[in-house]
Amino acid sequence: MREDNVLIPTTLFGRTGRNLHPDSRQSYEQARDYVRRHWKYCEPAISGDSDNLLERARSHFLCISGMAFQDAWNIDLGRLHRCCIHVLVPDGNPTPFCSYYLTASDGRKLSQPVGSELF
């Protein structure tokens, strides 16, 4: 973010037309690497010099990512297998995001056993 609070893109995926092929093992690794590098908590920076570019990059970073959400009508087990966004369930196991939030047409959650509580 610039001093005037304008966001500056750090990637050009939309402008270059760079798309990851959904069936490529390489794209799976690229997506996980991207998430690992960009989705992290930024520690608050205390510095007397707000013009310090490195400090500003650490403390004023915002990652906006998107993905195609799957529902019960278009679920793709291959995509779930390659998923790099997970939710930790109460027993500590990672579950693919799309399958965790999968719902039936009446809004009933499909990934939770009947009677179990959400945390």
N, CA, C and O atoms as a GROMACS GRO file, in nm:
protein
  476
    1MET      N    1   0.084  -0.116   0.000
    1MET     CA    2   0.000   0.000   0.000
    1MET      C    3   0.090   0.124   0.000
    1MET      O    4   0.188   0.131   0.074
    2ARG      N    5   0.053   0.219  -0.084
    2ARG     CA    6   0.130   0.343  -0.088
    2ARG      C    7   0.093   0.430   0.031
    2ARG      O    8  -0.004   0.402   0.101
    3GLU      N    9   0.171   0.535   0.053
    3GLU     CA   10   0.144   0.629   0.162
    3GLU      C   11   0.005   0.690   0.153
    3GLU      O   12  -0.055   0.724   0.255
    4ASP      N   13  -0.048   0.705   0.030
    4ASP     CA   14  -0.182   0.763   0.012
    4ASP      C   15  -0.292   0.657   0.019
    4ASP      O   16  -0.405   0.681  -0.023
    5ASN      N   17  -0.258   0.539   0.072
    5ASN     CA   18  -0.351   0.426   0.094
    5ASN      C   19  -0.404   0.364  -0.034
    5ASN      O   20  -0.512   0.303  -0.031
    6VAL      N   21  -0.334   0.376  -0.144
    6VAL     CA   22  -0.371   0.311  -0.269
    6VAL      C   23  -0.299   0.177  -0.275
    6VAL      O   24  -0.178   0.169  -0.252
    7LEU      N   25  -0.375   0.070  -0.307
    7LEU     CA   26  -0.316  -0.063  -0.318
    7LEU      C   27  -0.241  -0.076  -0.450
    7LEU      O   28  -0.286  -0.028  -0.553
    8ILE      N   29  -0.126  -0.142  -0.446
    8ILE     CA   30  -0.044  -0.165  -0.564
    8ILE      C   31  -0.037  -0.316  -0.586
    8ILE      O   32   0.005  -0.388  -0.496
    9PRO      N   33  -0.076  -0.367  -0.705
    9PRO     CA   34  -0.068  -0.512  -0.729
    9PRO      C   35   0.077  -0.558  -0.735
    9PRO      O   36   0.163  -0.490  -0.790
   10THR      N   37   0.102  -0.674  -0.676
   10THR     CA   38   0.237  -0.731  -0.682
   10THR      C   39   0.247  -0.844  -0.782
   10THR      O   40   0.356  -0.896  -0.807
   11THR      N   41   0.134  -0.884  -0.842
   11THR     CA   42   0.133  -0.985  -0.947
   11THR      C   43   0.055  -0.931  -1.065
   11THR      O   44  -0.025  -0.839  -1.051
   12LEU      N   45   0.078  -0.988  -1.181
   12LEU     CA   46   0.010  -0.943  -1.302
   12LEU      C   47  -0.068  -1.056  -1.366
   12LEU      O   48  -0.083  -1.059  -1.488
   13PHE      N   49  -0.119  -1.151  -1.286
   13PHE     CA   50  -0.188  -1.266  -1.342
   13PHE      C   51  -0.301  -1.225  -1.434
   13PHE      O   52  -0.315  -1.282  -1.542
   14GLY      N   53  -0.384  -1.128  -1.394
   14GLY     CA   54  -0.497  -1.087  -1.475
   14GLY      C   55  -0.456  -1.020  -1.605
   14GLY      O   56  -0.522  -1.038  -1.707
   15ARG      N   57  -0.349  -0.943  -1.603
   15ARG     CA   58  -0.308  -0.869  -1.721
   15ARG      C   59  -0.234  -0.955  -1.822
   15ARG      O   60  -0.243  -0.930  -1.942
   16THR      N   61  -0.163  -1.055  -1.776
   16THR     CA   62  -0.082  -1.135  -1.868
   16THR      C   63  -0.157  -1.256  -1.920
   16THR      O   64  -0.110  -1.323  -2.012
   17GLY      N   65  -0.274  -1.286  -1.861
   17GLY     CA   66  -0.348  -1.403  -1.903
   17GLY      C   67  -0.285  -1.531  -1.853
   17GLY      O   68  -0.314  -1.639  -1.905
   18ARG      N   69  -0.200  -1.522  -1.753
   18ARG     CA   70  -0.133  -1.641  -1.699
   18ARG      C   71  -0.234  -1.718  -1.616
   18ARG      O   72  -0.281  -1.671  -1.513
   19ASN      N   73  -0.265  -1.836  -1.661
   19ASN     CA   74  -0.358  -1.922  -1.588
   19ASN      C   75  -0.290  -2.054  -1.558
   19ASN      O   76  -0.209  -2.103  -1.637
   20LEU      N   77  -0.324  -2.109  -1.445
   20LEU     CA   78  -0.268  -2.238  -1.407
   20LEU      C   79  -0.360  -2.347  -1.461
   20LEU      O   80  -0.481  -2.344  -1.438
   21HIS      N   81  -0.305  -2.442  -1.532
   21HIS     CA   82  -0.385  -2.552  -1.587
   21HIS      C   83  -0.431  -2.640  -1.472
   21HIS      O   84  -0.348  -2.685  -1.393
   22PRO      N   85  -0.562  -2.666  -1.458
   22PRO     CA   86  -0.614  -2.736  -1.342
   22PRO      C   87  -0.565  -2.879  -1.325
   22PRO      O   88  -0.568  -2.932  -1.214
   23ASP      N   89  -0.520  -2.944  -1.432
   23ASP     CA   90  -0.476  -3.083  -1.419
   23ASP      C   91  -0.324  -3.097  -1.412
   23ASP      O   92  -0.273  -3.209  -1.412
   24SER      N   93  -0.254  -2.988  -1.405
   24SER     CA   94  -0.108  -2.992  -1.406
   24SER      C   95  -0.053  -3.006  -1.265
   24SER      O   96  -0.090  -2.930  -1.176
   25ARG      N   97   0.035  -3.103  -1.245
   25ARG     CA   98   0.101  -3.119  -1.116
   25ARG      C   99   0.182  -2.994  -1.083
   25ARG      O  100   0.192  -2.954  -0.967
   26GLN      N  101   0.240  -2.933  -1.185
   26GLN     CA  102   0.318  -2.812  -1.164
   26GLN      C  103   0.229  -2.699  -1.111
   26GLN      O  104   0.271  -2.624  -1.023
   27SER      N  105   0.107  -2.685  -1.164
   27SER     CA  106   0.018  -2.578  -1.117
   27SER      C  107  -0.021  -2.600  -0.971
   27SER      O  108  -0.035  -2.503  -0.896
   28TYR      N  109  -0.038  -2.724  -0.930
   28TYR     CA  110  -0.068  -2.759  -0.792
   28TYR      C  111   0.044  -2.708  -0.702
   28TYR      O  112   0.018  -2.647  -0.599
   29GLU      N  113   0.167  -2.735  -0.740
   29GLU     CA  114   0.282  -2.691  -0.660
   29GLU      C  115   0.296  -2.540  -0.663
   29GLU      O  116   0.331  -2.480  -0.561
   30GLN      N  117   0.268  -2.476  -0.777
   30GLN     CA  118   0.275  -2.330  -0.786
   30GLN      C  119   0.172  -2.266  -0.694
   30GLN      O  120   0.201  -2.168  -0.626
   31ALA      N  121   0.051  -2.321  -0.693
   31ALA     CA  122  -0.054  -2.264  -0.609
   31ALA      C  123  -0.018  -2.276  -0.462
   31ALA      O  124  -0.035  -2.180  -0.387
   32ARG      N  125   0.030  -2.392  -0.420
   32ARG     CA  126   0.069  -2.408  -0.280
   32ARG      C  127   0.185  -2.317  -0.242
   32ARG      O  128   0.188  -2.261  -0.133
   33ASP      N  129   0.281  -2.301  -0.334
   33ASP     CA  130   0.395  -2.213  -0.308
   33ASP      C  131   0.347  -2.069  -0.295
   33ASP      O  132   0.394  -1.996  -0.207
   34TYR      N  133   0.255  -2.027  -0.381
   34TYR     CA  134   0.202  -1.891  -0.375
   34TYR      C  135   0.132  -1.868  -0.241
   34TYR      O  136   0.156  -1.766  -0.175
   35VAL      N  137   0.047  -1.961  -0.201
   35VAL     CA  138  -0.024  -1.947  -0.074
   35VAL      C  139   0.076  -1.943   0.041
   35VAL      O  140   0.062  -1.861   0.132
   36ARG      N  141   0.176  -2.029   0.040
   36ARG     CA  142   0.277  -2.033   0.146
   36ARG      C  143   0.352  -1.900   0.156
   36ARG      O  144   0.381  -1.854   0.267
   37ARG      N  145   0.383  -1.839   0.042
   37ARG     CA  146   0.459  -1.713   0.043
   37ARG      C  147   0.374  -1.592   0.078
   37ARG      O  148   0.423  -1.498   0.141
   38HIS      N  149   0.246  -1.593   0.040
   38HIS     CA  150   0.166  -1.472   0.054
   38HIS      C  151   0.063  -1.474   0.166
   38HIS      O  152   0.025  -1.367   0.215
   39TRP      N  153   0.016  -1.588   0.208
   39TRP     CA  154  -0.084  -1.593   0.313
   39TRP      C  155  -0.016  -1.613   0.446
   39TRP      O  156  -0.004  -1.726   0.494
   40LYS      N  157   0.029  -1.506   0.506
   40LYS     CA  158   0.090  -1.516   0.638
   40LYS      C  159   0.060  -1.390   0.716
   40LYS      O  160   0.033  -1.284   0.659
   41TYR      N  161   0.065  -1.403   0.844
   41TYR     CA  162   0.038  -1.292   0.933
   41TYR      C  163   0.156  -1.197   0.933
   41TYR      O  164   0.271  -1.240   0.945
   42CYS      N  165   0.129  -1.069   0.918
   42CYS     CA  166   0.234  -0.967   0.924
   42CYS      C  167   0.241  -0.914   1.066
   42CYS      O  168   0.143  -0.859   1.116
   43GLU      N  169   0.355  -0.929   1.130
   43GLU     CA  170   0.375  -0.875   1.263
   43GLU      C  171   0.367  -0.723   1.257
   43GLU      O  172   0.416  -0.663   1.161
   44PRO      N  173   0.306  -0.659   1.357
   44PRO     CA  174   0.303  -0.513   1.357
   44PRO      C  175   0.445  -0.458   1.361
   44PRO      O  176   0.528  -0.504   1.438
   45ALA      N  177   0.471  -0.361   1.278
   45ALA     CA  178   0.604  -0.301   1.271
   45ALA      C  179   0.604  -0.168   1.344
   45ALA      O  180   0.520  -0.082   1.319
   46ILE      N  181   0.698  -0.153   1.436
   46ILE     CA  182   0.714  -0.027   1.506
   46ILE      C  183   0.844   0.035   1.456
   46ILE      O  184   0.953  -0.018   1.479
   47SER      N  185   0.829   0.145   1.389
   47SER     CA  186   0.946   0.209   1.329
   47SER      C  187   0.922   0.358   1.325
   47SER      O  188   0.811   0.404   1.298
   48GLY      N  189   1.026   0.434   1.352
   48GLY     CA  190   1.017   0.579   1.346
   48GLY      C  191   1.023   0.630   1.203
   48GLY      O  192   0.986   0.745   1.178
   49ASP      N  193   1.067   0.548   1.111
   49ASP     CA  194   1.085   0.590   0.972
   49ASP      C  195   0.979   0.522   0.885
   49ASP      O  196   0.999   0.409   0.841
   50SER      N  197   0.867   0.590   0.859
   50SER     CA  198   0.760   0.528   0.781
   50SER      C  199   0.794   0.518   0.633
   50SER      O  200   0.720   0.453   0.558
   51ASP      N  201   0.903   0.581   0.589
   51ASP     CA  202   0.943   0.573   0.449
   51ASP      C  203   1.027   0.450   0.418
   51ASP      O  204   1.062   0.426   0.303
   52ASN      N  205   1.060   0.374   0.520
   52ASN     CA  206   1.142   0.256   0.500
   52ASN      C  207   1.063   0.154   0.417
   52ASN      O  208   0.966   0.096   0.466
   53LEU      N  209   1.104   0.132   0.293
   53LEU     CA  210   1.030   0.046   0.199
   53LEU      C  211   1.013  -0.096   0.251
   53LEU      O  212   0.904  -0.152   0.239
   54LEU      N  213   1.116  -0.155   0.308
   54LEU     CA  214   1.106  -0.293   0.356
   54LEU      C  215   1.009  -0.306   0.472
   54LEU      O  216   0.928  -0.399   0.477
   55GLU      N  217   1.015  -0.213   0.566
   55GLU     CA  218   0.922  -0.216   0.679
   55GLU      C  219   0.778  -0.197   0.630
   55GLU      O  220   0.687  -0.264   0.677
   56ARG      N  221   0.761  -0.107   0.537
   56ARG     CA  222   0.627  -0.080   0.484
   56ARG      C  223   0.572  -0.201   0.409
   56ARG      O  224   0.454  -0.233   0.419
   57ALA      N  225   0.658  -0.268   0.334
   57ALA     CA  226   0.615  -0.388   0.262
   57ALA      C  227   0.572  -0.497   0.359
   57ALA      O  228   0.479  -0.572   0.330
   58ARG      N  229   0.640  -0.508   0.473
   58ARG     CA  230   0.603  -0.609   0.572
   58ARG      C  231   0.474  -0.574   0.646
   58ARG      O  232   0.393  -0.663   0.673
   59SER      N  233   0.454  -0.447   0.678
   59SER     CA  234   0.341  -0.409   0.762
   59SER      C  235   0.216  -0.366   0.685
   59SER      O  236   0.109  -0.354   0.745
   60HIS      N  237   0.227  -0.344   0.555
   60HIS     CA  238   0.113  -0.297   0.476
   60HIS      C  239   0.085  -0.391   0.359
   60HIS      O  240   0.068  -0.346   0.246
   61PHE      N  241   0.081  -0.519   0.386
   61PHE     CA  242   0.063  -0.620   0.282
   61PHE      C  243  -0.077  -0.679   0.293
   61PHE      O  244  -0.122  -0.715   0.402
   62LEU      N  245  -0.145  -0.690   0.181
   62LEU     CA  246  -0.278  -0.750   0.176
   62LEU      C  247  -0.282  -0.845   0.057
   62LEU      O  248  -0.256  -0.805  -0.056
   63CYS      N  249  -0.314  -0.970   0.084
   63CYS     CA  250  -0.322  -1.069  -0.023
   63CYS      C  251  -0.469  -1.098  -0.051
   63CYS      O  252  -0.544  -1.138   0.038
   64ILE      N  253  -0.509  -1.079  -0.176
   64ILE     CA  254  -0.645  -1.111  -0.219
   64ILE      C  255  -0.634  -1.226  -0.319
   64ILE      O  256  -0.572  -1.211  -0.424
   65SER      N  257  -0.694  -1.338  -0.285
   65SER     CA  258  -0.690  -1.456  -0.372
   65SER      C  259  -0.832  -1.499  -0.404
   65SER      O  260  -0.926  -1.466  -0.331
   66GLY      N  261  -0.847  -1.572  -0.510
   66GLY     CA  262  -0.978  -1.622  -0.547
   66GLY      C  263  -0.970  -1.765  -0.593
   66GLY      O  264  -0.863  -1.813  -0.634
   67MET      N  265  -1.082  -1.834  -0.587
   67MET     CA  266  -1.087  -1.971  -0.636
   67MET      C  267  -1.229  -2.001  -0.680
   67MET      O  268  -1.324  -1.938  -0.635
   68ALA      N  269  -1.242  -2.098  -0.766
   68ALA     CA  270  -1.374  -2.141  -0.810
   68ALA      C  271  -1.433  -2.229  -0.700
   68ALA      O  272  -1.377  -2.333  -0.666
   69PHE      N  273  -1.545  -2.187  -0.644
   69PHE     CA  274  -1.608  -2.264  -0.537
   69PHE      C  275  -1.685  -2.380  -0.598
   69PHE      O  276  -1.750  -2.365  -0.702
   70GLN      N  277  -1.679  -2.494  -0.533
   70GLN     CA  278  -1.751  -2.612  -0.580
   70GLN      C  279  -1.871  -2.636  -0.489
   70GLN      O  280  -1.865  -2.613  -0.369
   71ASP      N  281  -1.978  -2.682  -0.548
   71ASP     CA  282  -2.094  -2.720  -0.469
   71ASP      C  283  -2.135  -2.862  -0.506
   71ASP      O  284  -2.068  -2.928  -0.585
   72ALA      N  285  -2.245  -2.909  -0.451
   72ALA     CA  286  -2.287  -3.048  -0.472
   72ALA      C  287  -2.316  -3.080  -0.618
   72ALA      O  288  -2.314  -3.197  -0.656
   73TRP      N  289  -2.341  -2.978  -0.701
   73TRP     CA  290  -2.376  -3.002  -0.841
   73TRP      C  291  -2.255  -2.999  -0.934
   73TRP      O  292  -2.263  -3.047  -1.046
   74ASN      N  293  -2.142  -2.944  -0.888
   74ASN     CA  294  -2.025  -2.938  -0.977
   74ASN      C  295  -1.898  -2.986  -0.909
   74ASN      O  296  -1.788  -2.954  -0.955
   75ILE      N  297  -1.910  -3.061  -0.802
   75ILE     CA  298  -1.791  -3.105  -0.728
   75ILE      C  299  -1.702  -3.191  -0.816
   75ILE      O  300  -1.750  -3.278  -0.888
   76ASP      N  301  -1.574  -3.166  -0.809
   76ASP     CA  302  -1.474  -3.236  -0.889
   76ASP      C  303  -1.376  -3.301  -0.791
   76ASP      O  304  -1.296  -3.231  -0.728
   77LEU      N  305  -1.381  -3.432  -0.778
   77LEU     CA  306  -1.296  -3.501  -0.680
   77LEU      C  307  -1.148  -3.483  -0.711
   77LEU      O  308  -1.066  -3.479  -0.619
   78GLY      N  309  -1.113  -3.471  -0.838
   78GLY     CA  310  -0.973  -3.445  -0.874
   78GLY      C  311  -0.926  -3.311  -0.821
   78GLY      O  312  -0.814  -3.301  -0.770
   79ARG      N  313  -1.010  -3.209  -0.833
   79ARG     CA  314  -0.975  -3.077  -0.779
   79ARG      C  315  -0.966  -3.081  -0.627
   79ARG      O  316  -0.879  -3.018  -0.569
   80LEU      N  317  -1.056  -3.155  -0.563
   80LEU     CA  318  -1.049  -3.166  -0.417
   80LEU      C  319  -0.919  -3.232  -0.374
   80LEU      O  320  -0.858  -3.193  -0.275
   81HIS      N  321  -0.876  -3.331  -0.450
   81HIS     CA  322  -0.752  -3.401  -0.418
   81HIS      C  323  -0.632  -3.308  -0.428
   81HIS      O  324  -0.536  -3.320  -0.351
   82ARG      N  325  -0.635  -3.214  -0.524
   82ARG     CA  326  -0.524  -3.120  -0.543
   82ARG      C  327  -0.540  -2.992  -0.463
   82ARG      O  328  -0.456  -2.903  -0.472
   83CYS      N  329  -0.645  -2.981  -0.385
   83CYS     CA  330  -0.677  -2.856  -0.314
   83CYS      C  331  -0.562  -2.810  -0.224
   83CYS      O  332  -0.498  -2.891  -0.156
   84CYS      N  333  -0.538  -2.679  -0.225
   84CYS     CA  334  -0.432  -2.625  -0.139
   84CYS      C  335  -0.489  -2.533  -0.031
   84CYS      O  336  -0.413  -2.473   0.044
   85ILE      N  337  -0.621  -2.520  -0.022
   85ILE     CA  338  -0.686  -2.441   0.082
   85ILE      C  339  -0.765  -2.538   0.170
   85ILE      O  340  -0.857  -2.604   0.121
   86HIS      N  341  -0.730  -2.546   0.296
   86HIS     CA  342  -0.792  -2.643   0.386
   86HIS      C  343  -0.847  -2.576   0.512
   86HIS      O  344  -0.807  -2.465   0.548
   87VAL      N  345  -0.938  -2.646   0.577
   87VAL     CA  346  -0.993  -2.608   0.706
   87VAL      C  347  -0.952  -2.719   0.802
   87VAL      O  348  -0.967  -2.837   0.770
   88LEU      N  349  -0.901  -2.682   0.921
   88LEU     CA  350  -0.870  -2.784   1.021
   88LEU      C  351  -0.998  -2.816   1.096
   88LEU      O  352  -1.061  -2.728   1.154
   89VAL      N  353  -1.037  -2.943   1.094
   89VAL     CA  354  -1.158  -2.987   1.163
   89VAL      C  355  -1.123  -3.015   1.309
   89VAL      O  356  -1.006  -3.025   1.343
   90PRO      N  357  -1.224  -3.027   1.396
   90PRO     CA  358  -1.197  -3.043   1.539
   90PRO      C  359  -1.099  -3.156   1.575
   90PRO      O  360  -1.029  -3.145   1.676
   91ASP      N  361  -1.094  -3.262   1.496
   91ASP     CA  362  -0.999  -3.370   1.528
   91ASP      C  363  -0.857  -3.339   1.481
   91ASP      O  364  -0.767  -3.421   1.497
   92GLY      N  365  -0.836  -3.219   1.421
   92GLY     CA  366  -0.703  -3.177   1.379
   92GLY      C  367  -0.666  -3.212   1.236
   92GLY      O  368  -0.558  -3.176   1.191
   93ASN      N  369  -0.755  -3.280   1.165
   93ASN     CA  370  -0.725  -3.318   1.026
   93ASN      C  371  -0.763  -3.205   0.930
   93ASN      O  372  -0.864  -3.139   0.949
   94PRO      N  373  -0.681  -3.184   0.826
   94PRO     CA  374  -0.717  -3.084   0.725
   94PRO      C  375  -0.822  -3.141   0.629
   94PRO      O  376  -0.813  -3.256   0.587
   95THR      N  377  -0.921  -3.058   0.595
   95THR     CA  378  -1.027  -3.094   0.502
   95THR      C  379  -1.032  -2.988   0.393
   95THR      O  380  -1.028  -2.869   0.424
   96PRO      N  381  -1.039  -3.028   0.265
   96PRO     CA  382  -1.046  -2.927   0.158
   96PRO      C  383  -1.160  -2.827   0.184
   96PRO      O  384  -1.271  -2.865   0.221
   97PHE      N  385  -1.130  -2.700   0.162
   97PHE     CA  386  -1.225  -2.591   0.187
   97PHE      C  387  -1.361  -2.618   0.123
   97PHE      O  388  -1.463  -2.609   0.190
   98CYS      N  389  -1.362  -2.650  -0.006
   98CYS     CA  390  -1.490  -2.668  -0.077
   98CYS      C  391  -1.571  -2.784  -0.021
   98CYS      O  392  -1.693  -2.774  -0.013
   99SER      N  393  -1.507  -2.892   0.018
   99SER     CA  394  -1.584  -3.004   0.072
   99SER      C  395  -1.631  -2.976   0.214
   99SER      O  396  -1.735  -3.027   0.255
  100TYR      N  397  -1.556  -2.898   0.291
  100TYR     CA  398  -1.596  -2.866   0.428
  100TYR      C  399  -1.723  -2.782   0.429
  100TYR      O  400  -1.810  -2.802   0.514
  101TYR      N  401  -1.734  -2.689   0.336
  101TYR     CA  402  -1.850  -2.600   0.332
  101TYR      C  403  -1.958  -2.646   0.234
  101TYR      O  404  -2.047  -2.568   0.200
  102LEU      N  405  -1.950  -2.769   0.188
  102LEU     CA  406  -2.048  -2.824   0.095
  102LEU      C  407  -2.185  -2.834   0.162
  102LEU      O  408  -2.197  -2.883   0.274
  103THR      N  409  -2.288  -2.785   0.091
  103THR     CA  410  -2.424  -2.789   0.147
  103THR      C  411  -2.520  -2.854   0.049
  103THR      O  412  -2.495  -2.859  -0.072
  104ALA      N  413  -2.630  -2.904   0.102
  104ALA     CA  414  -2.738  -2.960   0.020
  104ALA      C  415  -2.824  -2.844  -0.029
  104ALA      O  416  -2.804  -2.730   0.012
  105SER      N  417  -2.920  -2.873  -0.118
  105SER     CA  418  -3.005  -2.767  -0.173
  105SER      C  419  -3.089  -2.698  -0.066
  105SER      O  420  -3.132  -2.584  -0.085
  106ASP      N  421  -3.113  -2.765   0.047
  106ASP     CA  422  -3.190  -2.702   0.156
  106ASP      C  423  -3.100  -2.628   0.255
  106ASP      O  424  -3.149  -2.579   0.357
  107GLY      N  425  -2.970  -2.619   0.225
  107GLY     CA  426  -2.877  -2.546   0.312
  107GLY      C  427  -2.812  -2.632   0.419
  107GLY      O  428  -2.726  -2.584   0.493
  108ARG      N  429  -2.853  -2.758   0.429
  108ARG     CA  430  -2.796  -2.848   0.529
  108ARG      C  431  -2.650  -2.877   0.496
  108ARG      O  432  -2.617  -2.909   0.382
  109LYS      N  433  -2.563  -2.866   0.596
  109LYS     CA  434  -2.421  -2.890   0.576
  109LYS      C  435  -2.395  -3.039   0.556
  109LYS      O  436  -2.437  -3.121   0.638
  110LEU      N  437  -2.326  -3.075   0.448
  110LEU     CA  438  -2.304  -3.216   0.414
  110LEU      C  439  -2.177  -3.274   0.473
  110LEU      O  440  -2.165  -3.396   0.485
  111SER      N  441  -2.082  -3.191   0.511
  111SER     CA  442  -1.954  -3.245   0.556
  111SER      C  443  -1.951  -3.280   0.704
  111SER      O  444  -1.857  -3.345   0.750
  112GLN      N  445  -2.051  -3.239   0.780
  112GLN     CA  446  -2.054  -3.267   0.922
  112GLN      C  447  -2.146  -3.385   0.950
  112GLN      O  448  -2.256  -3.392   0.894
  113PRO      N  449  -2.104  -3.478   1.034
  113PRO     CA  450  -2.195  -3.585   1.074
  113PRO      C  451  -2.317  -3.526   1.146
  113PRO      O  452  -2.304  -3.425   1.215
  114VAL      N  453  -2.433  -3.587   1.130
  114VAL     CA  454  -2.555  -3.539   1.195
  114VAL      C  455  -2.534  -3.537   1.346
  114VAL      O  456  -2.486  -3.635   1.404
  115GLY      N  457  -2.568  -3.426   1.409
  115GLY     CA  458  -2.555  -3.413   1.554
  115GLY      C  459  -2.421  -3.358   1.599
  115GLY      O  460  -2.407  -3.325   1.717
  116SER      N  461  -2.323  -3.345   1.512
  116SER     CA  462  -2.195  -3.290   1.557
  116SER      C  463  -2.205  -3.138   1.562
  116SER      O  464  -2.283  -3.077   1.490
  117GLU      N  465  -2.124  -3.079   1.649
  117GLU     CA  466  -2.128  -2.934   1.665
  117GLU      C  467  -2.013  -2.870   1.589
  117GLU      O  468  -1.905  -2.927   1.577
  118LEU      N  469  -2.038  -2.750   1.538
  118LEU     CA  470  -1.932  -2.673   1.474
  118LEU      C  471  -1.848  -2.609   1.584
  118LEU      O  472  -1.898  -2.581   1.693
  119PHE      N  473  -1.723  -2.586   1.555
  119PHE     CA  474  -1.638  -2.520   1.655
  119PHE      C  475  -1.621  -2.375   1.622
  119PHE      O  476  -1.553  -2.303   1.694
   0.00000   0.00000   0.00000
